[in-house]
Amino acid sequence: MGGSMSADADLHSPVIDWFDENARDLPWRRPEAGPWGVMVSEFMLQQTPVSRVLPVYAGWMARWPSPAVLATDPPGEAVRVWGRLGYPRRALRLHAAATAIAQLHGGKVPSEHAELLALPGIGEYTAAAVASFAYGQRHAVMDTNVRRVFARAVSGIEYPPTATSAAERRIAQRLLPLDERTAARWAAATMELGALVCTARSPECVRCPISAQCAWRLAGSPAHEGPPRRGQSYAGTDRQVRGKLLAVLREASGAVSQAALDAVWQEPVQRARALDGLVADGLVEAVAGGVYRLPQ
């Protein structure tokens, strides 16, 4: 579904005004967080709700207030502090990015989008988010929340495609305000609108500042051919076993014996597969003598 530039611009003020009134006071949005705080939050918030990120973020920033400080510690310490946040490879990637920032950028998170994108572990979304939220630049920041808002408000469909499409990118670019500061505010505002109001399963259209202009509402809120994807079951999966093994290693002050790891999961084939996966991913190191530790 198309839209004119004037109609697109009519969305900007109500969404940004709503954000000014309703934005959550999150630590990475405060000035003292700086670009590093923004980057840390973006790594942690991938596939993880704000409520789980907040305590880990606070501990991380207290220990490593800059990339240079993190780079002086071994990557295993990043995995340890990551705790039970899930998807712990993100901790290794964040450590690698911090090391590159310390070595190549004088310890300062780069402001250029291309330089951000060149850092280890940073993809298109994270580069755009850091450039926008930390440096006030004009970039299309497209997370799941933003894509859902645009799908409904502009395209008239309940849910966006599974993978970001070229059509979605064109819409996001077309919707970007021309002014840099306004564009950065728009990026944060649309993300917050999707997180708090235009949610996946229970959108609160009566609270939405653009409900009168929403193409999906105007079309009668037609149901999408497929519901939002449900999260994968956790119990009994290799992910659960990996988490249990990592928990033992995080809580240990040194290397851990094979027997200590064997004790956390009875099924030997799955346990061995999970441990092998952790070693292959660089999250665990096998040491001579049949013991294991976090990476040094």
C-alpha positions in Angstrom: 0.0 0.0 0.0 1.5 3.3 -1.0 1.4 6.7 0.7 2.2 10.3 -0.1 5.0 12.3 1.5 2.4 14.6 3.1 0.5 11.8 4.5 3.7 10.2 5.8 4.7 13.5 7.4 1.3 13.6 9.2 2.5 10.6 11.3 5.6 12.3 12.6 4.3 14.9 15.1 1.7 12.7 16.8 4.1 9.8 17.3 6.9 12.0 18.5 4.6 14.0 20.8 3.3 10.8 22.2 6.9 9.6 22.8 7.7 12.9 24.6 4.9 12.2 27.0 5.1 8.4 27.4 8.7 7.3 26.8 10.1 5.0 29.5 12.9 6.3 31.6 15.5 3.7 30.6 19.2 4.1 31.7 20.6 3.8 28.2 18.4 6.8 27.2 20.0 9.1 29.7 22.8 11.4 28.6 25.3 9.9 31.0 24.9 6.5 29.3 26.8 7.8 26.3 27.4 5.9 23.0 28.9 2.9 24.9 25.8 2.6 27.0 23.6 2.7 23.9 25.8 0.0 22.3 25.7 -2.3 25.3 21.9 -1.9 25.5 21.4 -2.8 21.9 23.4 -6.0 22.2 21.5 -7.0 25.4 18.1 -6.1 24.1 18.3 -8.5 21.1 15.6 -11.1 21.6 15.4 -10.2 25.3 12.8 -8.1 27.2 13.8 -4.8 28.9 12.9 -6.2 32.4 15.6 -8.9 32.1 18.2 -6.6 30.6 18.0 -3.8 33.3 19.9 -5.5 36.1 22.5 -7.1 33.9 23.0 -3.7 32.1 23.5 -2.0 35.4 26.1 -4.5 36.6 27.9 -4.4 33.2 28.2 -0.6 33.1 29.4 -0.4 36.7 32.2 -2.9 35.9 33.0 -1.8 32.4 32.0 1.9 31.9 33.9 2.1 28.6 35.0 -0.2 25.8 38.7 0.1 26.8 38.0 -1.2 30.3 36.1 -4.2 29.0 38.9 -4.9 26.4 41.4 -5.3 29.3 39.5 -8.3 30.7 39.3 -11.8 29.1 36.2 -12.6 27.1 35.2 -15.2 29.7 34.5 -12.4 32.1 32.0 -10.9 29.7 30.3 -14.3 29.5 30.3 -14.5 33.3 28.7 -11.1 33.8 26.2 -11.8 31.0 24.7 -14.3 33.5 21.4 -15.8 32.5 20.5 -13.2 29.9 20.5 -15.8 27.2 22.2 -16.1 23.8 25.6 -15.7 25.5 27.5 -15.4 22.2 26.3 -11.8 22.3 28.7 -11.3 25.2 31.6 -12.6 23.1 30.6 -10.3 20.2 30.3 -7.3 22.5 33.8 -8.0 23.9 35.2 -8.3 20.4 33.6 -5.0 19.4 35.0 -3.3 22.5 38.5 -4.7 21.7 38.3 -3.3 18.2 37.1 0.0 19.5 40.0 0.2 21.9 42.5 -0.8 19.2 41.2 1.1 16.2 39.2 4.0 17.5 41.0 5.2 20.6 38.5 3.7 22.9 35.6 5.8 21.6 32.5 4.2 19.9 32.7 5.5 16.3 30.0 7.7 15.1 30.2 6.8 11.4 27.7 4.2 10.3 30.2 2.4 8.1 32.8 2.3 10.9 30.1 0.9 13.3 29.1 -1.7 10.7 32.7 -2.8 10.4 33.0 -3.7 14.1 32.8 -7.4 15.0 29.3 -8.5 15.9 27.5 -5.4 14.6 25.0 -5.8 11.8 22.9 -3.3 9.9 20.3 -2.8 12.6 22.8 -2.3 15.5 24.9 0.1 13.4 21.8 2.2 12.5 20.5 2.1 16.1 23.8 3.3 17.7 24.3 6.0 15.0 20.7 7.2 15.6 20.3 6.9 19.3 23.8 7.8 20.4 24.7 10.3 17.8 21.4 11.7 16.6 21.9 10.7 13.0 19.3 10.0 10.3 19.0 6.3 9.8 16.1 3.8 9.3 16.2 1.8 12.5 14.1 -1.3 11.9 13.6 -3.7 14.8 10.5 -5.9 15.1 8.5 -3.2 16.9 9.2 -0.6 14.2 8.4 -3.1 11.4 5.1 -4.0 13.1 4.1 -0.3 13.4 4.8 0.4 9.8 3.1 -2.8 8.6 -0.1 -1.8 10.3 0.0 2.0 10.0 1.2 2.2 6.4 0.9 -1.2 4.7 -2.4 -2.2 6.3 -1.3 -5.7 7.4 -1.3 -7.1 10.9 2.2 -8.5 11.0 5.4 -7.8 8.9 7.1 -10.6 7.0 9.4 -13.0 8.8 12.4 -11.4 7.1 12.8 -7.7 6.4 11.8 -7.1 2.8 13.0 -4.5 0.3 9.5 -3.0 0.4 9.7 -2.5 4.1 13.1 -0.8 3.7 11.6 1.6 1.1 8.8 2.5 3.4 11.1 3.1 6.4 13.3 5.3 4.2 10.3 7.2 2.9 9.0 7.8 6.4 12.3 9.2 7.7 12.0 12.9 8.6 14.5 15.0 6.7 15.9 16.7 9.8 18.5 14.6 11.5 17.4 15.2 15.1 13.7 14.7 14.2 14.6 11.5 12.4 16.5 10.1 15.4 13.5 11.0 17.7 11.2 9.3 15.2 13.3 6.1 15.3 13.1 6.0 19.1 9.4 6.9 19.1 8.2 4.3 16.6 10.2 1.7 18.5 8.5 2.6 21.8 5.1 2.8 20.2 5.5 -0.8 19.0 6.8 -1.9 22.4 4.1 -0.3 24.5 1.0 0.1 22.4 1.1 -1.5 18.9 2.1 -4.8 20.4 2.1 -8.2 18.6 -0.8 -9.9 20.3 -2.8 -7.2 22.1 -2.5 -3.8 20.4 -4.1 -1.0 22.4 -5.4 0.9 19.4 -7.4 3.3 21.7 -4.1 4.5 23.1 -2.4 4.9 19.7 -1.7 8.5 18.6 -2.1 7.5 14.9 -5.1 5.1 15.1 -7.2 7.5 13.0 -4.6 7.3 10.2 -3.7 3.6 10.6 -4.2 1.7 7.3 -4.9 -1.6 9.1 -7.6 0.0 11.4 -9.1 1.8 8.4 -9.3 -1.6 6.6 -11.2 -3.1 9.5 -8.2 -4.7 11.2 -8.1 -7.8 9.0 -6.4 -10.9 10.5 -3.0 -11.8 9.1 -2.7 -15.2 7.4 -0.3 -16.2 10.2 -0.1 -15.3 13.9 3.2 -13.9 15.3 5.7 -16.6 15.8 5.7 -18.2 19.2 8.9 -18.6 21.1 10.7 -22.0 20.9 10.1 -24.3 23.9 13.1 -24.2 26.3 12.6 -27.1 28.6 14.7 -30.1 27.6 16.4 -28.4 24.7 20.1 -28.1 24.0 19.8 -24.5 24.9 18.7 -25.4 28.4 21.6 -27.9 28.8 24.0 -25.2 27.5 22.6 -22.8 30.1 23.1 -25.3 32.9 26.7 -26.0 31.9 27.5 -22.4 31.5 26.0 -21.6 34.9 28.5 -24.0 36.6 31.4 -22.4 34.8 30.2 -18.8 35.5 30.0 -19.6 39.3 33.4 -21.3 39.5 36.5 -19.2 40.2 38.7 -21.4 38.0 38.5 -24.5 35.8 35.8 -27.1 36.3 36.1 -30.8 36.1 34.2 -33.0 33.7 32.5 -34.7 36.7 31.1 -31.3 37.9 29.6 -30.7 34.4 28.2 -34.2 34.1 26.2 -33.7 37.3 24.0 -31.0 35.8 22.4 -33.2 33.1 21.8 -36.9 33.2 21.5 -37.7 29.5 25.1 -38.1 28.3 24.6 -37.8 24.5 22.7 -34.4 24.8 25.1 -33.2 27.5 28.2 -34.0 25.4 26.6 -32.3 22.3 25.8 -29.2 24.3 29.3 -29.0 25.8 30.9 -29.5 22.3 28.7 -26.7 21.0 29.8 -24.4 23.7 33.4 -25.1 22.9 32.9 -24.7 19.2 31.2 -21.3 19.8 34.1 -20.1 21.8 32.1 -19.8 25.0 34.0 -22.6 26.8 37.7 -23.7 26.6 38.8 -27.3 27.0 42.0 -27.4 29.1 44.5 -30.2 29.3 43.5 -32.7 32.0 39.9 -32.9 31.1 38.8 -29.7 32.7 36.9 -26.7 31.2 36.8 -23.0 31.8 35.5 -19.8 30.4 37.6 -18.3 27.6 40.8 -16.5 28.7 
